[in-house]
Amino acid sequence: MDDFDYRHGELHCGGLGVSTIADRFGTPTYIYSAATLLDHHRKLARAFAALNPLICYSVKSSGNINLCRLLAEEGAGMDVVSGGELHRAIAAGCPAERCVYAGVGKTDAEIEFAILQGVGVLNVESEAEFEVVAAIAARLQRTCVAALRVNPDVDPKTHRYTSTGRKETKFGVDIERARAFFAAYGKDRWCRLTGIHLHIGSPVYSVQPYVDAITKTLALMDELRAAGHTVDTLDLGGGFGADYETGQSPEASVYADAIVPLVEERVRGGLRVILEPGRTIVANAGILITRVLYMKQSGDKTFAICDAGMNTLLRPCHYDAFHFIWPVAPAAGFVPQRRARTMQLDGLALMDVVGPICESGDFLAIDRPLPPLRRGDLVAVFTAGAYGMSMASRYNSVPLPAEVLVEGHEVRSIRRRETWDDLIAHECPA
């Protein structure tokens, strides 16, 4: 379900025209659909219901506390990777015990904060980190629960920057080291090592890498239990895909149909399962709207220069990621029937959609077929809810964009647009 569609020649979100939203809040602005966000969460919950998992929304994908609050009210937990994200999750109303905390570089202060807050699981990623966690827990006289992140050495067939399940990665430990890890630390008094954590990468559009990773991990768990270790939690991570193009990603039920049979019997025997979805919940729940500032011809190239660029949405230039882009109110005959890299419509022209930032790599799309554009036109960048605002920057001293949330026929601000004064508010006076 995706609550962004064209009606009467204009893009709508729920019951509201996107042009009306832009008139009220300006551009660039991220627009989120509450209905889409909740629908994707509920589909995951239904698909994996046989495992009764704790679904921990990945805060790094889109961390506005208003979005997190909607999911927390649905019973979701939160997957966090910093002390700031844990603080954000708690502020959004998610109890710390429903949070799992991953990340390779937790500081002592962050670890202490997590333990004192009663975080549900600390996902540890190295021997050195475990020793620090155990020492802090002992000093505080507070027991904590840990899961070891294991790399099952499978190829998720995704961008090399977001592939994390191979043996050669900064994340976690390989399966061979995992055995020695449990032998060394599995009986610690203060940091109870009772779980295994997986995260093979994102986005993963095939179920087979999950099957391969889980199969290897279950064999490891059997070995660890035979050696006398308690392993009662399996965190399967996230990484499920989203529809950057229409129909690109499998439905939640497709992933579940492959994963549930592998672990269902163990769940009946007491195994706790955790999922960490982010992109698959929020990506299609958000769009970015931007306004064309100038149209420019340079040699054989046509440029649409917009008020949003790499500072607003980093994914295209950082990951070479595709986002469908289309005018909010296209001319007659140019309403798309589906979101795809190529459109079979007469009158389209190839152009680069670029931003205002002083970098040659500042672009949202290269050689993209689009309808005619002119100064002042509104353009929508689709499937921008994940890793959009959360990766935005103030580079070139450009203020961060606004965020708004649509619920039915109502829209409200959930992050005001920054001002020039905001840019220097944290800086010490000369």
HUZIRA-V190974 format. One record per residue. N is the residue number from 1. RES is the residue in one small letter. PHI is phi in whole degrees, -180 to 180 (999 if undefined). PSI is psi in whole degrees, -180 to 180 (none if undefined). D_FIRST is the distance of its C-alpha to the first C-alpha in Angstrom with 2 decimals. Layout:
# HUZIRA-V190974
N,RES,PHI,PSI,D_FIRST + N,RES,PHI,PSI,D_FIRST
This chain:
# HUZIRA-V190974
1,m,999,134,0.00 + 2,d,-141,119,3.80 + 3,d,-90,21,6.53 + 4,f,-111,116,9.20 + 5,d,-151,162,10.77 + 6,y,-92,128,14.42 + 7,r,-134,131,16.30 + 8,h,55,38,20.07 + 9,g,81,8,20.42 + 10,e,-137,144,18.84 + 11,l,-69,134,15.70 + 12,h,-122,153,14.17 + 13,c,-121,115,12.22 + 14,g,59,-127,11.59 + 15,g,-96,14,15.00 + 16,l,-121,139,16.88 + 17,g,-73,137,18.15 + 18,v,-66,-32,18.08 + 19,s,-61,-40,21.78 + 20,t,-64,-41,22.65 + 21,i,-63,-43,21.13 + 22,a,-65,-38,23.12 + 23,d,-62,-34,26.21 + 24,r,-82,-40,26.09 + 25,f,-110,-9,25.33 + 26,g,81,-174,26.53 + 27,t,-139,156,25.47 + 28,p,-74,150,24.46 + 29,t,-144,137,21.74 + 30,y,-88,130,18.58 + 31,i,-114,126,15.95 + 32,y,-114,144,13.37 + 33,s,-103,115,10.65 + 34,a,-62,-39,11.52 + 35,a,-63,-42,8.69 + 36,t,-69,-43,6.16 + 37,l,-56,-50,9.17 + 38,l,-70,-35,9.93 + 39,d,-62,-43,6.84 + 40,h,-69,-36,7.34 + 41,h,-64,-44,10.97 + 42,r,-67,-36,11.04 + 43,k,-63,-42,9.64 + 44,l,-63,-45,12.43 + 45,a,-61,-43,14.85 + 46,r,-67,-43,14.50 + 47,a,-63,-38,14.81 + 48,f,-103,17,17.88 + 49,a,-57,-32,19.31 + 50,a,-63,-22,22.45 + 51,l,-96,-7,23.42 + 52,n,45,54,22.92 + 53,p,-79,156,22.14 + 54,l,-86,113,22.40 + 55,i,-89,110,19.16 + 56,c,-104,105,20.57 + 57,y,-62,133,18.22 + 58,s,-78,104,19.81 + 59,v,-62,-32,21.23 + 60,k,-63,-23,22.36 + 61,s,-70,-37,18.91 + 62,s,-171,103,18.60 + 63,g,-102,11,21.19 + 64,n,-54,132,21.30 + 65,i,-65,-22,22.60 + 66,n,-70,-38,20.43 + 67,l,-69,-44,17.23 + 68,c,-61,-38,19.28 + 69,r,-65,-42,20.49 + 70,l,-56,-42,17.14 + 71,l,-75,-38,16.59 + 72,a,-61,-38,20.28 + 73,e,-66,-21,20.18 + 74,e,-83,-5,17.65 + 75,g,101,4,20.38 + 76,a,-71,150,19.31 + 77,g,-93,-172,22.16 + 78,m,-131,136,22.49 + 79,d,-97,117,23.51 + 80,v,-120,155,26.06 + 81,v,-131,15,28.39 + 82,s,-160,164,30.91 + 83,g,-63,-35,32.82 + 84,g,-63,-40,31.08 + 85,e,-69,-35,27.63 + 86,l,-66,-43,29.12 + 87,h,-59,-42,30.61 + 88,r,-63,-45,27.27 + 89,a,-63,-44,25.55 + 90,i,-65,-41,28.44 + 91,a,-63,-27,28.42 + 92,a,-82,-1,24.78 + 93,g,97,10,25.99 + 94,c,-93,121,25.29 + 95,p,-61,144,28.52 + 96,a,-59,-32,30.11 + 97,e,-68,-14,30.42 + 98,r,-97,15,26.62 + 99,c,-111,143,26.79 + 100,v,-115,139,27.63 + 101,y,-120,110,29.55 + 102,a,-109,-176,29.73 + 103,g,122,137,31.38 + 104,v,-82,-16,34.56 + 105,g,-125,47,36.48 + 106,k,-67,131,36.49 + 107,t,-80,164,39.49 + 108,d,-59,-41,41.96 + 109,a,-64,-39,40.95 + 110,e,-67,-42,37.24 + 111,i,-63,-44,38.21 + 112,e,-62,-44,40.51 + 113,f,-58,-46,37.91 + 114,a,-63,-43,35.39 + 115,i,-66,-44,38.11 + 116,l,-66,-31,39.36 + 117,q,-77,-16,35.91 + 118,g,81,40,35.49 + 119,v,-57,144,32.55 + 120,g,-63,-52,31.17 + 121,v,-143,134,31.66 + 122,l,-99,116,33.22 + 123,n,-86,110,32.16 + 124,v,-94,151,35.39 + 125,e,-127,1,35.72 + 126,s,-162,162,39.50 + 127,e,-62,-42,42.83 + 128,a,-61,-41,43.89 + 129,e,-66,-43,40.85 + 130,f,-58,-44,41.40 + 131,e,-62,-38,45.03 + 132,v,-67,-45,44.16 + 133,v,-59,-46,41.61 + 134,a,-63,-39,44.18 + 135,a,-67,-41,46.94 + 136,i,-67,-42,45.01 + 137,a,-61,-40,44.01 + 138,a,-66,-42,47.69 + 139,r,-62,-39,48.91 + 140,l,-80,-13,46.60 + 141,q,58,42,47.47 + 142,r,-129,123,43.78 + 143,t,-76,140,42.20 + 144,c,-131,163,38.80 + 145,v,-111,136,36.56 + 146,a,-127,152,35.73 + 147,a,-125,140,33.76 + 148,l,-90,125,34.95 + 149,r,-77,123,32.55 + 150,v,-115,135,33.41 + 151,n,-99,110,32.77 + 152,p,-80,2,32.67 + 153,d,60,56,33.41 + 154,v,-119,154,30.48 + 155,d,-100,112,29.05 + 156,p,-81,-2,25.26 + 157,k,59,48,25.56 + 158,t,-129,-177,24.09 + 159,h,-60,142,25.81 + 160,r,-62,-24,29.17 + 161,y,-74,-19,28.48 + 162,t,-121,18,25.58 + 163,s,-96,117,27.16 + 164,t,-126,5,28.65 + 165,g,-101,3,29.46 + 166,r,-81,166,32.61 + 167,k,-66,-39,36.06 + 168,e,-91,84,37.02 + 169,t,-150,155,34.78 + 170,k,-73,-13,35.55 + 171,f,-91,136,33.15 + 172,g,64,-165,34.48 + 173,v,-130,157,37.21 + 174,d,-78,166,37.57 + 175,i,-60,-38,38.03 + 176,e,-62,-42,41.80 + 177,r,-73,-25,42.18 + 178,a,-61,-37,39.96 + 179,r,-63,-47,42.73 + 180,a,-67,-32,45.34 + 181,f,-62,-49,43.08 + 182,f,-66,-36,42.83 + 183,a,-63,-36,46.56 + 184,a,-82,-36,47.39 + 185,y,-123,-1,45.05 + 186,g,-68,-13,43.71 + 187,k,-113,18,46.30 + 188,d,-62,140,46.08 + 189,r,-73,-41,46.91 + 190,w,-97,-34,44.76 + 191,c,-110,100,41.75 + 192,r,-82,108,40.61 + 193,l,-88,97,39.07 + 194,t,-129,12,37.10 + 195,g,-139,164,33.81 + 196,i,-121,135,32.43 + 197,h,-118,133,29.62 + 198,l,-120,147,27.75 + 199,h,-161,107,25.59 + 200,i,-92,-12,25.87 + 201,g,143,-178,23.93 + 202,s,-165,143,20.65 + 203,p,-82,145,18.50 + 204,v,-114,116,19.39 + 205,y,-98,0,17.72 + 206,s,-118,145,20.13 + 207,v,-81,-21,20.73 + 208,q,-61,-41,24.48 + 209,p,-58,-34,25.34 + 210,y,-67,-43,23.98 + 211,v,-59,-46,26.05 + 212,d,-64,-44,29.07 + 213,a,-66,-44,28.83 + 214,i,-68,-39,28.42 + 215,t,-60,-46,31.20 + 216,k,-63,-40,33.57 + 217,t,-70,-39,32.79 + 218,l,-63,-37,33.38 + 219,a,-64,-41,36.73 + 220,l,-63,-43,37.57 + 221,m,-61,-39,36.77 + 222,d,-62,-42,39.10 + 223,e,-63,-44,41.82 + 224,l,-65,-41,41.48 + 225,r,-66,-39,41.70 + 226,a,-63,-28,44.70 + 227,a,-84,3,46.29 + 228,g,97,10,46.00 + 229,h,-93,146,43.00 + 230,t,-86,123,40.38 + 231,v,-131,97,36.83 + 232,d,-113,3,34.54 + 233,t,-135,133,31.31 + 234,l,-126,111,29.02 + 235,d,-96,110,26.52 + 236,l,-83,-1,24.27 + 237,g,71,-157,22.94 + 238,g,-135,-133,19.58 + 239,g,96,-3,18.83 + 240,f,-59,149,15.73 + 241,g,-79,178,14.18 + 242,a,-141,159,11.28 + 243,d,-84,84,10.39 + 244,y,-71,-27,13.23 + 245,e,-122,150,13.53 + 246,t,-55,123,11.20 + 247,g,76,14,11.19 + 248,q,-70,-37,13.49 + 249,s,-105,142,12.47 + 250,p,-62,153,12.76 + 251,e,-67,159,10.37 + 252,a,-54,-37,11.71 + 253,s,-65,-28,13.71 + 254,v,-69,-45,15.53 + 255,y,-61,-45,16.85 + 256,a,-64,-40,17.76 + 257,d,-60,-30,19.52 + 258,a,-87,-33,21.77 + 259,i,-89,-42,22.39 + 260,v,-56,-47,22.84 + 261,p,-61,-24,25.88 + 262,l,-72,-31,27.65 + 263,v,-124,-3,27.87 + 264,e,-59,-42,27.33 + 265,e,-65,-37,31.08 + 266,r,-69,-33,31.87 + 267,v,-63,-41,29.52 + 268,r,-63,-25,31.53 + 269,g,-89,4,34.55 + 270,g,113,-1,33.47 + 271,l,-70,134,31.45 + 272,r,-95,132,28.96 + 273,v,-113,137,25.75 + 274,i,-123,139,23.89 + 275,l,-119,149,20.67 + 276,e,-128,59,20.12 + 277,p,-78,146,16.55 + 278,g,-135,-70,15.92 + 279,r,-54,-44,14.22 + 280,t,-68,-19,11.46 + 281,i,-89,-45,10.65 + 282,v,-108,-17,11.53 + 283,a,-58,-53,11.68 + 284,n,-80,-1,8.50 + 285,a,-88,0,9.03 + 286,g,-139,145,12.27 + 287,i,-128,160,14.24 + 288,l,-112,128,18.01 + 289,i,-108,137,19.98 + 290,t,-139,158,23.52 + 291,r,-114,139,26.41 + 292,v,-72,123,28.73 + 293,l,-88,-43,32.19 + 294,y,-150,149,34.16 + 295,m,-106,135,34.10 + 296,k,-138,137,36.64 + 297,q,-108,127,38.33 + 298,s,-137,106,40.04 + 299,g,63,-128,41.77 + 300,d,-92,4,39.36 + 301,k,-100,142,36.29 + 302,t,-111,132,34.20 + 303,f,-118,133,32.66 + 304,a,-104,107,30.19 + 305,i,-92,118,31.25 + 306,c,-115,170,28.66 + 307,d,-87,5,28.88 + 308,a,-121,139,26.35 + 309,g,-148,-148,27.36 + 310,m,-63,-24,27.74 + 311,n,-71,-26,28.55 + 312,t,-95,-41,25.16 + 313,l,-139,103,23.01 + 314,l,-81,-24,25.11 + 315,r,-55,-44,22.91 + 316,p,-59,-45,23.94 + 317,c,-83,-25,27.64 + 318,h,-84,-43,27.62 + 319,y,-111,2,25.53 + 320,d,56,39,25.61 + 321,a,-82,145,21.81 + 322,f,-94,131,19.90 + 323,h,-127,130,17.59 + 324,f,-66,134,16.64 + 325,i,-130,135,18.75 + 326,w,-157,151,19.23 + 327,p,-60,146,21.12 + 328,v,-67,-37,19.54 + 329,a,-131,76,21.77 + 330,p,-69,158,22.90 + 331,a,-62,159,25.93 + 332,a,-53,135,25.76 + 333,g,92,-3,24.70 + 334,f,-115,21,22.66 + 335,v,-79,123,19.11 + 336,p,-74,146,17.07 + 337,q,-91,-23,15.34 + 338,r,-155,164,13.60 + 339,r,-100,115,13.96 + 340,a,-148,166,16.97 + 341,r,-68,-33,20.30 + 342,t,-124,143,22.30 + 343,m,-121,137,21.86 + 344,q,-94,68,24.17 + 345,l,-129,136,25.23 + 346,d,-69,147,28.85 + 347,g,93,0,29.94 + 348,l,-78,152,27.89 + 349,a,-132,145,29.97 + 350,l,-76,133,29.78 + 351,m,-152,157,29.81 + 352,d,-95,129,29.42 + 353,v,-98,113,27.20 + 354,v,-126,168,29.21 + 355,g,-111,-170,29.80 + 356,p,-91,1,32.96 + 357,i,-80,144,33.95 + 358,c,-81,65,37.32 + 359,e,-146,136,36.17 + 360,s,-64,-25,36.01 + 361,g,-86,13,32.91 + 362,d,-86,96,31.04 + 363,f,-150,156,28.26 + 364,l,-106,-24,24.55 + 365,a,-162,148,24.95 + 366,i,-120,134,28.02 + 367,d,49,49,28.97 + 368,r,-94,129,25.63 + 369,p,-72,120,25.71 + 370,l,-140,156,24.87 + 371,p,-67,169,25.97 + 372,p,-57,137,29.07 + 373,l,-124,154,28.80 + 374,r,-144,166,31.40 + 375,r,-53,133,32.35 + 376,g,95,-14,30.22 + 377,d,-66,144,27.05 + 378,l,-91,137,23.76 + 379,v,-126,138,21.60 + 380,a,-106,133,18.03 + 381,v,-107,115,17.39 + 382,f,-86,165,13.75 + 383,t,52,46,12.23 + 384,a,-107,8,15.18 + 385,g,-71,-26,14.13 + 386,a,-104,133,15.89 + 387,y,56,36,19.62 + 388,g,-105,-84,19.86 + 389,m,-60,-34,21.60 + 390,s,-68,-19,22.77 + 391,m,-110,6,24.81 + 392,a,-69,154,25.99 + 393,s,-136,171,29.76 + 394,r,-102,24,32.59 + 395,y,-55,142,34.28 + 396,n,67,17,36.76 + 397,s,54,43,36.71 + 398,v,-97,123,33.59 + 399,p,-60,151,32.01 + 400,l,-66,150,28.53 + 401,p,-75,173,25.79 + 402,a,-85,161,24.27 + 403,e,-129,137,20.98 + 404,v,-133,155,19.34 + 405,l,-122,128,16.68 + 406,v,-103,126,14.99 + 407,e,-128,102,14.70 + 408,g,66,-119,14.42 + 409,h,-101,13,17.39 + 410,e,-116,144,18.99 + 411,v,-132,140,19.20 + 412,r,-141,153,21.53 + 413,s,-73,133,23.06 + 414,i,-118,-3,22.42 + 415,r,-160,119,24.76 + 416,r,-72,153,27.42 + 417,r,-66,138,28.38 + 418,e,-72,158,31.36 + 419,t,-113,171,34.75 + 420,w,-61,-36,37.65 + 421,d,-64,-34,39.40 + 422,d,-61,-32,36.57 + 423,l,-62,-31,37.22 + 424,i,-112,5,40.73 + 425,a,-62,-30,40.43 + 426,h,-94,-2,40.63 + 427,e,-90,138,43.47 + 428,c,-71,141,47.02 + 429,p,-66,149,49.44 + 430,a,-67,none,51.98
